[in-house]
Amino acid sequence: MAVAELHGVLAAPIGEQGANSFLDSDAGKALVALCGALALVIVVIGIVRMVNGIGRGRPGEAFKSLVFALLIGGLLFNLNLTITGVKAMSDLTGKVFSSITSVTNTNSDSTSGGK
């Protein structure tokens, strides 16, 4: 029964209930909890590496370690923000490719060299 519910959530077309509300389902809530716990572990490891790096006299490396740990932890801790960011980057990439296509006019007529 749980497999059928999970299949219904994962296999629903985009725009319908299921695919858009995956994080609200039981499996989605479990994924959110797992990612949140993993985010906390990553941030704690980043803090430990920062303290260790400062103790070794490498504050630049320590700061870099902390910033990346906080970035990855933040993305894992708030999956809705991560999904929104991925969608925004996908839209931006699509606009860049459509802009390139419109500027270069890569139609079959224009690539024939006027013959």
Residue, then its C-alpha position, 0 to 999 in steps of 0.5 A: m500500500a505504501v509503495a502505491e502511494l509513493h508511486g502516485v506521488l512520484a509519478a504524477p505529472i508536473g502541475e498536478q497534485g503529487a509532484n508539486s506536493f512531494l515535500d508535504s507527503d510522508a516520504g517528503k517529510a522523511l526526506v526533509a528530516l533526513c536532510g535537516a539532520l545531515a545539514l546540522v552535521i555538515v555545519v558542525i563539521g565545518i565549525v570544527r574544521m574552522v577551529n582546527g584551521i585557525g589553530r594551524g595558522r590558516p585562517g583563509e582556509a578555515f573561513k572558506s571551510l566554514v562558508f561552504a559548510l554553511l552554504i551546503g547546510g543552508l541548502l539542505f536545511n531549507l529544501n523549498l529554497t533549494i527547489t526555488g533556486v534550481k527552478a530559477m537557474s533552470d529558467l535563466t539557462g533556458k532564457v540564455f539558450s533561447s537568446i543565443t538561438s535567436v541571435t545566431n539564427t540557426n535555422s536550416d535556411s540560414t546555414s545553407g550559405g545562401k545556396 
